Amino acid sequence: MTNRELIDFIKTLITNQISIQIATGKPITRDFFESESLYSHITTHLSPFNLSEERLSSLFETAVKEARLKHQSGMSPSISINDNIDFGDWLDDKKINELGWSKDLLSNYRTRYFAYLRKLGRSDEYIEETKRSSIEIIKKLGNPLTKEPFFRKGLVVGGVQMGKTANFNAVINSAVDLGYDLIIVLSGIMEDLRKQTQKRIETDVVGKFVKEGVFLGVGKDAGFGPRGEYKDVMQVISITSEDTDFKRTMLGADFTLNSRNILICKKNTSVLKNLILWLNDYLTTNKNKMEEVPLLIIDDEADNASLNNLGHKGIEYASTINGHIRALLALFRKKVYLGYTATPFGNVLQDRHESPSKKWPIKVKDTVKEFEQESSLFPNDFIELLFPPPNYVGAKNYFKTKYHDHIKTLPLIEPIKDFINDFPYRINIDTNNPTKDTYRATTRSVNKDDDFPKKLPESLKDAIMCYIISIGVRLHRKKNIINTNFYQPHNTMLIHVSRFTSWQNKTKELVSDYLQTIINDLNNDSPSDPKSIYSKFEQIWYKYYANIIENILDYLPDDYEDPFISPVTFNEIKPLLISASKNIDVCAVNSASGDTLSYPEDSEKKYIAVGGNKLSRGFTLEGLSINYFVRNTSIADTLLQMGRWFGYRPGYIDCCRLFTDEKALDRFDMTSLTIEDLEQRFIEMNRNPVNTPETFALYVLSHPGVIQITRSSILKNTKEVRLTYSDHLIQTTEFLIDKKRIETAWKAFSSHINKIKDKFTLINSEYAVFDTNSTSDLFAILDLPNTFNAINNVGNSYEPLKRFISACNLAGKLKKWSIVIKTSGKGDSLKHNTSCFPTPITTTIRRGPSQKPTDKRWWDKLIDDNIFVAGGKSANILGGGQDMQIRLTQSQIEEAIKELRDNKSKEYKEKNKELTKDEISKKINQISVPENVFRNKMSEEEGILIIYLLETKAIF
C-alpha cells in the first residue's frame, strides 16, 4: 500500500474509535487523539504491514492531524427567510430515496460529489451541513419535471472566500439529478474568474472523460455516460471550456437540449446577447422544448453587474446586463434564478418591478430583435444565510465586532502611513505634489496620467520581505503537511494600490527590481555579516513575526483547529531564504499587461500579484499570505469584496499579514459591523415564520450603516430613504484626547447635572437615575459639548437621532426615558458634597491599548492621532449587558436570560451534536448576557441614556 492508502486506512480506524467514544457518551478531545491507547490500537491493526517504527509513527501523526480536522465541530446550520408559500413538498423523503441520495452509491451526481469532498479531506460536519443546506435550497426551487410553469428567485449569502462555491456545486449536482436540463452559471465579469469557475465545475460536477480510463475530478471516483463505469447515467455536457466562453459558433450541429447541459459564462453584454439569440433560435425551431426544458441560472457575485442600476426610473428601464438576464429567463416557462453573494445589500435594495410591457431590444447587425422580459431579480421567494466552519477566518477575526466579543483578534494587521507620496489619493493643484489634504479647492484627484509610483515605500519593501519569510516558514513546515489533503503548494502576495493600470505596471517594475536586489544580496552576502541582507531579514522577523508565530495559539479562536502549525525560529528559516526567494513571478494582473495567474495541480507557483479590478471579486488567490492594500474606494461593500485574505489557511495562518491604512480599516470596521448587525437581525427574523425577504429588505433599507456602504444607483430604487434607529444601540467608543475639549465638555456636563441633580434617584448603589417623560431633558444632554471623535461616531451630530426620537414621540413611542449615570466604577471617587453630582461616584475604567500585536492599531491611533478607542476591536463601551436592566422588573430579567439560554442551548446542540447535556450547560453558564437581550424586553415607549464617566488617567 502507498503512504496515502495507509493514511486513509489509519483514518478509518480512528473514525471507528471515535464512533465508539461517542456511543459511550465520551467527548472527542485533543487528549483522545494523543492517547497511548489510540496509538496502540492502530499499531495492532497495522502489524501485518511490517512497517518500521519511524514510518508508522510518521503515518500515524499525519492521519491523526487529518482526522482531527475531519471530525472538527462547531458549524452552525444555515437559516432562511421564505415567502411562506409551501413549495417544498415535491422533494420529500420518498423522492430523495428514489434518487439514491440517502445511500452511499456513486451512481448519481449528488452522492458522487459528496464522496469527492470527503476524499478531499473536508470535515464530516462540513459535508453534512453542505448536504443539509443544499437540500434546503433545492426544496425552495421548482420541480423541473412538473408540467406547470414556475419562476423562483432566491439568494444565498455567505462570507467572502467562505466556500460558497462548494454549496452551489452541491446545488448544481442535485439539480442535474433532478432533471434541470440547462444550467447557466454567471461567474462575474472577468475572464480569469470565469476560467476558475469553469475549472472548478469541470472537476466538481462534470467529471469529464480525458482519455481511456482517465476522468477528471469527481469522474475519478465514478465516470458517467458511455465511457464511464455508470453508462446509464447521463453525462452532463459542459458547452463552455476553460479556454472558451460561450459563442454561437462553438455549438456543433448535433447539439440538443435533450442532454443535460451546463454553461459557465461571464456577465458580459456580448456573451449574454449571443446566448439569448442562440436559445431563441433553438427554442423557436423546437417549440416543444420551451414547454419542457427547465432552466437554472446560478449568479455568482450576484450583487455585481446583475443589478438594475436604472430601476429607479421605472418599470420599463433596465441596465444592459440586468435586461439581458431577465430576457434570457423569459425564454423559458420553468426557470429559477439563484444568486450567491457575500454582500447582499444591493440585492435586497434593488427594485421589485413586475415584467415590463415594453420589449427588450437586441441589435443584430442591421436589425433589432425584441424579447419579453421577466420581473426584477429581487429574491422574493427566499434568502438563505450560510454560516462558515470554525476554521474560517473572516471579517470578525480582523475587524470590529459588536455581537461577537468572544472572537479573538488575529494580530495580522499592520497599519501603514508612509505610502501617500508613492500611491497618493490627491494632488496639490499649486505644487502638483501628493498631499494628505482633502480640501477640494486646493487639491484634485489623481488620474492615470500622473507619474506614480516613482519608488516603493518602505512598508511595501517590508511586506515583500515578509512574503519571502512566509514562504520560508511554510517550507520548514512542509514535511508535516505535504502528504495530507490540506497541503497548499502555492504562495501568493497581493499588492492592491490603484485602479489605474499604468500605476499597476509601474509598481510591477519597481517590485521586480527590488526583488532581484534581494535575491542578489541573499546569494552574495555572508549570512553571518551583521550588515548583510540576512541581518535585515532577522530585523523583519522580530518586527513582524517572532512574537506572533511563538504565541499564535493564544490568538486563534477557541474552536479553531490547525494541527499543522508548529513553532519556528529565525535560525530555522534562515537557510531557506534563498530557496524561498527563487522563481517568484511578479505579475500586473490587468488587461494592459496580459499577465495572468495560473495555479497548476502538479507544480508549485509563487506570485506577487499587483492587482486591479480582476482581483477585486470572487477570484481565489491560492496560498495567499501577504496583502498590501492601499486602494482608495468609497464603496465599502466593494472594499470588503476586495478582501481576498479571508478564507482558510491550514498550516500558515500565522504567516499572513495585512498592510493597510487607517482609512481603509475604518471602512472595513463599519462594513463588518453593519453586516454583523444585519446577520443578527436575520437570525432573529428567522425565528418568526411571518417574516419574508421583503421584511428583511425593509430593515436593510432603513439601517443607518447601509446608506454608507451601498452604491447610490441602487439606493435610488426607493423614492425616499428613511433611516431608523429602532432596536439599535447607539454608543460612543472613540474619543479625541484633547485637553481643551475635555475641560470644556466636563465643565458643561457638570454644570448641567448640578442644575438637575435633585431629580436623580440612587438605585442599588450602582446607578443615579433620572426618569422623565420629556425628551427635552434628554436632548439637553445630547446637545452638550463632548469629546467624541467626530470622524467615526454618531456623536458628531445627534440631529438624525433626535429627529427619529421626535418622530417616535408623535406615534406615542420613546416617551419614557431613563437618564442614567453609572456610579460604581473602579476608578477614582468623586465626592458628591464637593462635586455637582447627586451621589458619590467612582469613575469607569477603560484602559488604553497595550503594545501587544493585537493592540498595535489602537496604540498607533492613540499615540499618533490622540484618539482613544475604548474596547479596541470590540465596538461596545458596555462592560456587560446588566446596565440595560434598569427599566426591567426582576421577572422580566429572569425571562430574558432564560430565553437567551434556551436559544443558545438549541444552537449548541445543532452546532455540535457530540456535546453532552452537562457540557452544554457549562458553556451556557459562561455566556455573558448581551445588552440587547434586556433591551428587547423594554416597551416601545421606553428608552435609556447611560452615561459613563471615564477615568482619563487610566487610558495611559
N, C-alpha and C positions, 0 to 999 in steps of 0.2 A: 504493500500500500504506500502511496505517496504521503508526504507530510500533511498535505491538505486533507486527504482522506482520513488520516489518523486523527487530525484535529477535529474533524466533523464527527468521527466516531466517539471521541472523548466527550465532545459537547452533548452527544446523545445520552451518554452515560450520566453526565452531570444533570441533564434535564430530567432523567428518570429519578435521580436522587432528590431533585427539587420537588417533584410531584409527591414523593413520599413525605418530605418535610411539610409541605402544605397540607397534605391529608391528615397529618398528626397535629396540625394547628401550630406548627413552629414557624417563626418568621424567617425569611430569606435575608440574611445579613452578610456583611463582609466576612465575619468570622466563619460562616458556613463555607464560603469559597476557599478560605485559607486554612481550613481544619485538616489535621493529620488524617482523620477518618476518611475524608473525601479522597485524599491523595492515595491512601491505602486501598480504597475501593477501586480506583482507576487502575492502579498498578496490577492488582489481581486480575482484572479483565484483560489487561494488555500483555500479560506474561507469555501467551503463545507467540507473540511477535518478536521475542528475544531482543528487545531494544536496550541500548546502553542506558545507564543511569542518567548520563548527561543529556542524551536525546529525549528520553522520556520526560525528564524534568522540564526541558525547553518546550516540548509539545504540550505538556500539561499546563504550563504557565500561559501559553498563547490561548489554549482552549478555555481556560478559566477567565481570562480577560474578555474574550468574545462572549462567553456565557453570562458574565456579569452585565454586559451591555444588552445582551439578548433578553435577559429577564429583568431589565430595568422597569420600574413602575413609577407612576405619578402623572400620567397623562389624562387630562380631563376630556370627557366625551363632547363632541360638537353639540351645539344647540341651534335652534332655528325659530324664526318668526314666520308664520304662514298666513295664507289668505283665508284660513278657516274653512276652506272647501275640501271635503274628504276626497282626495284624488289618488289615494294610495292603495285602494282595495284590489286593484288589478295585479299587484305584485305581492301575493300572500305566500304563506309557507308552502302551500301546495305547488305553486308556480316555481318557487325557489328550489324545491326538491326536484321538480321535473327538469329544471335547467342543469341540475347536478352541482349547484353551488354549495350545498350543505355537505358534500363529500370532498375527499381529497384527490379525486380523479382529475387528471390533467386534460381531459377531453373537452374542455370549454375555455374560453378566453379568460374569464374571471379567475377561476381556481389556478390556471396556469400562471397568471400574473402574480398572485399572492405566493405561490411556490417560489417564483423567481425572487420576490422581495425577501423571502425567508433565506434563500440561498445567498443573497447579498449581505446578510447579517443584520437586517432590520429586527428590532426587538419584537417579541411576541405581542406586547401591549400595543406597539405602534401598528403592527399588522392587523390586530383585532379591531383597533379603533378605525383604521382606514377601511376595513371591511364594513364596519357598522355605519360610519358616516357616509360612505359611498352608496350604501343601500338606502339610507335615509334620503339622500339626494335623488337617487333613481326613482324612488317611490313618488316623488313630487313631480316627476316628468310624466309625459303621456305614454299610454300603451301604444307602441308602434304597430301592433297587429290589429288595432281596432279599425272599424270602417268609418268611425265618426271623426270629423276634423277636430283638431285642437291646436292651441298656441299657448305654450307655457314659457314663462320668463322668470329666471331665478338668478341669484347672485351668491357666490361663495367667497367668504372673507377669511383671510389668514395672514400671518405676519410676513414681512419681507424676508425672502430666502428661507421660508419655513419648510417648504416642501409641498406646496400646493399642487405641483405637477404630479406627485405620487397619487394624490387624491383624484385629479381629473383623469389620469390614466386608468385608475380603477373604475371611474365612471365610464370611460370610453370602452374598456374591455367588457364591462357589463352591458353597455348599450349594443355592442356588436352581438353578444349572445342573445339579446332580447329581440333583435331584428331591425335596428336602425341601419338602413341601407346606405345612407350618405351622412358622413360625419365630417364637418369642416372645422378645423382649428385655426382661429385667427391669432397669430403669435406675435403681436406687437408690430412696430413699424419699421424695424431694422432687419436686414437680411441675415446678419450674424445671429440674431435671436431666433429667426425662423429656422436657420440651419440647426441650431442647438436643439430646438423643439422637435424638428424633423428626426434628428438622430435619436432623441430620447424615445419618441413614439415608435420608431422602427425597432428599437431594442425591447421596449416595454409592452408593445401592443402587437405589432405586425409579426415580428419573429421570422423575417423573410428568409427564403432559401438563397444561399450564397453559391454553393456548388454541391456536388453529390455528397450527401451525408453531413453537410455543414449548414447550420442555420444560425441566424443572428439572435442574440439576446434571449428572450423567452422561448424562441424556437429551438434552442439547445436542449431544453427540457422536454419539449413536445412539439414536433413540427405538424402543421396542419396542411390540408389540401393534398393534391395528387402526389406530391413529392415527400410528404411527411408521414409520420407514424399514424396520425389520425386522418385518414384520407377522406372520411365522410364529413369532416368539419370544414366548412367553407373558409378558405384563406382570404382574409381581408386584404384588399389591394390598396397600396399607397400610391396614388396618382402622381403626387409630387415626390421629389427626392432631395437629398442633401444638396445637390448641385443646382436643382431647378425648381423655381416657384411655379405656380400654375400658369400655363399658356395654352391657348386653344389648340395650337399646332402640335402639342405633345401627345394628344389623345389618339390612340390607334382606331382604325376603322371598326374594330370589333369591340370597342368599349361599350359597356352596358351597365345600367343601374340594377340589373338582375344580381350583380355581385355586391358584396359589402365593400364600400369604397371610403377611403379617408384622404383628406387633403389638408396640408399644412400651408397656410397662406399668410403673407404679410397683409396688414391693413393698409393697402396701397390702392390708390384710385384706379390705376390701370389694371391691376390684378383682379380686383373685385368686379370691375366693368366687364372684363373678359369672361369671368366666371358666370356672371348674370347672363350675358349673351349666349354663352355655350349652353347653360342649363335651360334657358328659354327655348333655344332651337331644339334641344333634345326632347324636352317635355312637350313642345308643340308637335313634333313628329311622333312622339309616343305618348299620346294624351292620357292613356290609362295610367301611366307612371305618376302623373300629377296626383292622381287619386290614391295611389298605393304607396309611393316612396315616402318614408318618414325621414325628416331632416333633423339633425342635431348640430347646432353651432355652439362651439365652446370658444369663448372670447377671453384669451389670456391677456392680462393687464387691461381689464375691461374699462378702466377709467381713462385710458389713453387712446385718443383718436376716435373712439367709437361714439362718444357722447355728442349730442346735438348742440353745438355752440350757437345755433340760430333759433333754438326752440322758443326763446323769449319773444320772438317776433310774431309767433302764431303757429297754428296747426299746419299751415301749408309750407312752412320753411324747414329746411334741413341742411346741415353741413354735409359735404360730399361723402365722406366715409360712412357717416350715420345713415344717410339716404340710401347708399348702396347696400348696406347690411339689411335695412328694412325692405328694400326692393327684392333682395335675394330671398328673404323669408317669405315674402308674399307669393313667390312662385309655387309654394307647397301648401297643401291642406293640413298636413300633420307635421308640426315643427316645434322645436324647442330652442330657445336662446338662453345659454347658461354662461354667465360671466364669472371670472375669477379675478380678485384683486386684493391688495393689502391696504389700499387707501380708498375706501368706498364712498367718500364724501360726494364726489361728482355724480356717482351712480344713483344715489338716493336723492340728490337735489335736482336731477335733470327733469325736464318737462314730462308730463304724463298725457300727452295728446293722444287722441284716437287716430285712426287711419285718416289721412287727408283725402279730400275729394280730388284734388289736383294730382295728376300722374307725375311720376318721376322720370325726367328726360335723360336719355343717354345718347350721346352723339356717336354715330357710326359712319365714318367717312363723311359723305355729304348729306347724310340723312340723320334724323333724330327718332329714336325709338322710345316709346313711353311705357312705363311699368307701374303697376299698382304698388303701394307702399303699406307695410304693416304699421301698427301703432308704435308708440315710443318704446325704447328699450328699458324703461323703468321696471325693476324686478318686482312687480306687484304680486306675484304668486308666492315667492318665498325668498328669505335671506338665511343662509347657513353660516354660522360662525365656527371656524375650526380653531382648536387650541393646540399649541405645539407640545412636543415631548419635552421632558425635563432637561435634555442635553442641548436644547436650542438656546442660542444666545441672541437676544433681540433688544429692542429699544429699552425695555425696562431694566436690562442689565447695564446699560450705558448711561441713560438719561434720567431725568427726574420722574418720580412716581408718587402718586398720592394714595392709591389703594393697596400698594404692594411694598410697604416699607420694609418688609422682611426680606425682600430680594436684595442680595448683596451687590454693591457696586463693584464692577470689574475695573481694576486700576489700569486701564488700557488707553486712556485718553491723554494726549499730550497737547495742551493749549499752546498755540504759537502766535507771535505778533510780528515777526521780522520779515514777513513776505510782502508787505504792502508796496515797497519800492520796486519789486520784481514782478508781482502779479497784482497791480493796482485795480481798484474799483472805479476811482475817479481821478481826473487830471485837473490841476490848477490852470485856469484859462490864461493867466498872465505869464506864468513861468513854463507852462507845458510839462510840469513835473508831477509825479504821483503825489497824492495828498490824502490824508485821513479825513479832511474836511468834507462835509456833505452839503454845504451851503450852495444851492444851485445857481445863485447869481454869480459866483466866482469860480465855479467848477463845472466840469462836464463829465459825462460818462465816457469810459474808454471805448474804443472801437477796434475793429480788426486790423486797421492800418497803423495803429500805434505800435511802435517797435519794442515789444516786450515778449519774453524776458530777455535781458542782456546778460544776466548771470543768475546763478542759483542762490537762494537764501540759505543761510547756514542750517536752518531747520530742515530743509529738504535734503541737504547733504547728510545730516544726521539720520534722516529717515532711510536713505539709501544704504547707509552702513548698518542700520537696524535690520534692513531686509537681508543683507548678507549674513548677519549674525543669526537671524531666524532660520535661514537655510542651514547654517552650521548646527544649530540646536536640533533641527529635525534630522539631519544626517546622523548625529550622535544617537538619537532615539530610534533610528530606522530599523535596527536589528530586532527591536521589541515589537514592531508593528507590521513589518513588511510581509509577513506570512499570513496576515489576517485580512478579513474583508474590509477593514477600516483604514487600510493604508491608502494615503493620498500621495501619489508620486510627484505631483506638480507643485510649483511655487509661483506665486504671483504678487506683485506690488502694484497698487493703483495710485496714479497721480491725477487728481481732478483739479485743474487750475483755471480753466476758462472754456467758454463755448466756442471761442474763435479757433479755427483750425490752424491759422498761421502761428498763433501762440503755442498751440499744442506741438506743432512741428519744430518750433524753436526750442521748446522745452525738451523734446526728444534729443535734439542735437547736443544740448548742454549736459543732459543726463548721461548720454553715451560717452561724451568726453570725460566727464567726471568718473564714470565707472571704469573707463580704461586707465585713468590715472591710478585708481585704487588697485586695479589688477597688476599694473606695472610695479607699484610700490610693494605689494604683497610678494611678488616674485623676486624683487631686488633687495628689499630691506632685510636686515637681520632681525629675527623675532625677539632677540634679547636687547636690542638697541632701544633705550628709553625715548629716543626721538623718532622712532620708526612708526610706520602705519599700524603696526601691531599694538604699540602703546596707545595710539588714538582709538583703536577698536576696543582696547581694555577700558578706556575712559567712557566710551559709549556704552559698554556693557554695564559698568557700575552706575551710570546715569539713568539708563532706561530699563535694565533687565535684572541685575543681580538680586535685588530685594524681592521683586515680584516672582521670579522663577523659583526662588527659595521658599516663598510663602504663598504660592498660588492657591493651595488647597484652603487657605484661610479666607480667600476671596470668592471662591466658587460657591454657587448655591448649594444648600444642604442636600438636595436630591440630584445634584449633577454628578454623573458617574463618568470617570475617564481614567481607566487603569493604565493608560499608555503614557501619562505624564510622569516624568521622573526627574529628580534633581540633576542639575547640570552646573558645572563650574566653567569659568573662562578658560582655565588651563586645558579643559577637555575639548573645547571647541576651537581653540587657537590653532591647532594643527589642521583643522578642517576648513579654515577660511579661504585658502587658495582654491580648494575644490568647490566650495560654496559659491565663489565669485565667477566660476567658469561657465561659459555657454548661456549667459543671461542675454536674452533678446530684448532690446528696448524698442517698443512699438508706439507709434502715434495712431491710435485706432480711430480714424476718421476717413471720410470719402476721398479727401485730397491725397493722403499718403498711400492709400492702398494696403496698409498694414492690417493684418487680421490675426486673431488669436486662435490657435488650434491645439487641442489637448488630446493627443493620441493615447490609446489604451495601452500600447506596448512599449512606450518610452516616456522618459521624464522631460518636462518642459519648464523653463524658468523665464518668466516675463516681467518686465517693468512696463506696464501699460499706461501710457499717457492718454487720459480718456476725454472723450467728448460725449455727445448725445448717445452714441452707440452703446456706451457702458452705463447709461443712466437708468435703464429699466430692464428688469427681467433676466438679463444675461448673467450667467453664473461664471464667476472668475474662479477657476479651480485652484485650491490651495492658497487662497488669498490671506495674506498675513499683515502686510503694512499698507496703510492708507494715508495718503497725503491729500487733504481735501480743503481747498480754499475757494471753491467755486461759489460765485455770488449768484444766488437765486432768491427771488422774493416770494416764491410759491413753496410753502413749507411741505405740502404733501409730495411735491416733486422732489424736494430735498430728501425726504425720508426714503423715497424710491431709489435715490442715488446711493443709499446706504448699503452698498454691496457687502459690507463687512458683517452683516447679520448672518446667522445660519449655524453651521456645525463645524467644529474644528477639533476632531479627535486627535489627541497627542500633541497639539500645538496651540491651544487657546492662549497660553501664556506667552507665546511668541508674537501675538498680534498687537498692533498699535494703531491708533487713530490720531494723526496730527491734524489739527484743525483750529480755527479761530473762535473767539468767544461769541461773535455774531452768529455763526453757524450753530454753535452749541445752544445758544438761547432759542433759536428756531426749532432745533431738534427737541429741546425740552418742551416747548409749547405744543408741538405736534404730538409728542409722546403722551403728554398729559391729556390732550384732547381725545386721542384715540383710546386711551385708558378709560377716560370718563364715559365715552360712548359705548365702549365694550361693557363696562359695568352696568350701564342703563339697559343694554341689550340683554344681559343676563337677567336683570330684574323684569324686563318685559316678557322674556321667555316664560316666566312663571305664571303669567296670566294669558290664557289662550285667546282672549278677545283682541289682543294686540296683533297688528298686521304690519307688513312692510311700510305702508303709508303712515301708520302711527309713528314708527321709528323715524321715517323721513321728516316728519314734522318736528320731532325732537332734535334731530341733527340740524335742521334749518335754523332752529331758534337757539342753538348752543353758542355761547359767547366766543368760544375759541374758533369755531369753524369759519367764521367770516374772515379770519386772518389767514387761513390756510388753503382756501379753495379759490380757483380761478374765477374772476369776476364774470366771465362769459356764462358760467354755469349758474352763478347767483342771480343773473338777470332773468332766469326762468321763473322767478317769482316777482310779482309787481312790487311787493313790499316785504322787506326782511325785518322781522321783529325778533329781537333777542330777548331771551328770558333768563332770569337768574333763579327760576323756580327749581328747588331741590339742588341748588349749588351752594357750596360753602366758599364764600369769598374771604380770602385771608392774605395777609401781607407777610412775605418771608424774606424780602430783600430790603436792606436799609442802607442809606448813604451815611457813612460815618463822617459827618461834618460838624465841627464844634458849634458853629453859629446856628445851624439848623436844629441841632439837638437842643441847644439852650432856648431857642425860640419856641420850638414845639413843646418843651417841658413847661415853660412859663405859661403859655396859652392854655395847656391842658390843666395844669394845677390850679390856675386862676378860675377856669370854668367849673371844675369839680368843687372848688371851695364854695361856689355860689349855690350848688345844689346838693351839698353833702348830707343835709338833713333828710333827703329823700331816700337815702340808701339804707338797707337793712342787712345786717350781718347774718350769713347762713353757714352753719357748721364750721365756723372759724376759717372758712376757705374762700368765701366769696362775699363781696359787698354788692348788693343787688338793688337796682332802681327799676321797679315795674311801672310802666307808663302806657297810656292809651293814646299818646300824642306822638306822631312821627317827627314833630318839630324838635322834641327832646333828642331824638336820635340824630337828626340832620345837624343839630347844633354841634355834636361831637365830630361827625364826619367832615364838617366844614373847617375844623381846626387845622392849623399848620401841622405838618407831620414830617417825618424823616424817611419816608418810603422812597425807594429807588424808582424814579418816575419812568424809567425805560420799560421795565418788565412787570409793573404792578398795576392792578386796577386802581390802586391808591393814587395814581397820577391824577385821576379825576373820578370822583364818585357820582358825577352827574347822571350817567346812564343808570346806575344802580338806584339813585334817588328817584329818577323818573319811573323806573319799574315799580318801586315801592309805592309811589303815589298812585300809579295806575291800579295796583292791587287794592289800595285803600278804597278806591271808587267801587270796586267789586266786593267790598266787605272783607278783604283779606289783609294779612300782615298789619293788623291794627293794634295788637297787644305785644309790646316789646319789653324785653328784659335787658337793661344795660348793666353789664356785669364787670366788676373789676376783680381779677384774681388776686387774692390777698395772701395766699400761703405758698410762696415760692421758697427757694433755698438760698436766696441772696441776702443782701443787707436789709436791715429793718428801717422802715420809715415810720417814726412815731406820729400818731395822729394828733397829739397835742402840740407838736411843733411843725406839723405839715398841714396841707389842705385837706387831707383825706378823712373820711368818716370813721376810720378804724385803723389800728396798726396794720402795716403791710410789710411783708418780706418779698423782695423783688424776685422775678423769674430769671432763672439761669438758662441761657442758650450760649454754649461755648463756641468760640471761634474755631476755624478749621485747624487741624494739625498739619504737620509736614509729611504725613504718610502719603503714599502714592494715590490712594483713593480720594484724598482731600486736596490734591495739587491744584485742581481747577479753582476750588473755592479759596484756597490760600492765595493764589495769584490775584484773584479778584479783590480780595481784601487788601493785600499789600500794594498792588498796582493801581487799583481803581477806587479804593476806600469803600467798597461795597461789601457789606456783611450779609451772607446768605444763611439765614437761620435754618438748620436742618440739613444743609448741603443738598445731597441728591433727593432727599425727601422733600416733597412740596408742602409739607404740613408744618405749621407753627405749633399745633396742639401736641402736647406730650402724650395724650391718650384721649379716648372718647368720653371719659367721665365728665368733663366740663360741660358737655351738652345735656347733662341730666337735669339741669337747673329747673326747667319748667315741667318736669315729669313727676308723677306720683311713684311711690315705691312699686306698686303693682305694674305700672307701665314699664318701669325699668326692668323688672324681672321678666316681663313678657317679651321685651325687645331682645334681651340676652338669650332667652330660650329659643326664640325664632332663629337667631343667628346660629346658635349651636346645632339646632335641628338641621338647618340648611348645610352647615359645614359637615355634619355627620354624614349626610347624604352624599355630599361632594367627595369626601374622603373615601367612602365605600365605592363610588363609581371610579375614582382615580386609581385606587389600589385595593383590589379585591382580596389581597393577601393579608391586609391589616386585621388584627383581632379587635374585638369589642373594647378591650382594655386599652389597646394601643390607640384606637380612635378617640376614646375618652381622654387619654393623656394629652393627645395633640389638641383636642378642643379646649381643654383647661389651660393650655399655654397661649391661646389666642388672645391678643389684645383687642378689645371691642372697639371698632372704629366709630367715630363721631356720628356718621350718617345713620347708624343703627338706632341711636337715640333721637336724632333729628327727625327721622321718618315717623316717629310716634307723636310728634307735635301736630297740633291742628293747623289748618290753613290760616288761622287768624294770628298765629304766634310767630315771633322772630326773636333772635338773640344777637346781641353785640357783646363779644367778650374782649376785654382789654387786658393785655399783659404788660406789665412794667418791667422791661428788660434791664438787667444789671449790665451796664455798658463795660465796666472794667473786666467782666468775665469773658468778654469777647476776645480779649487779648491775653 
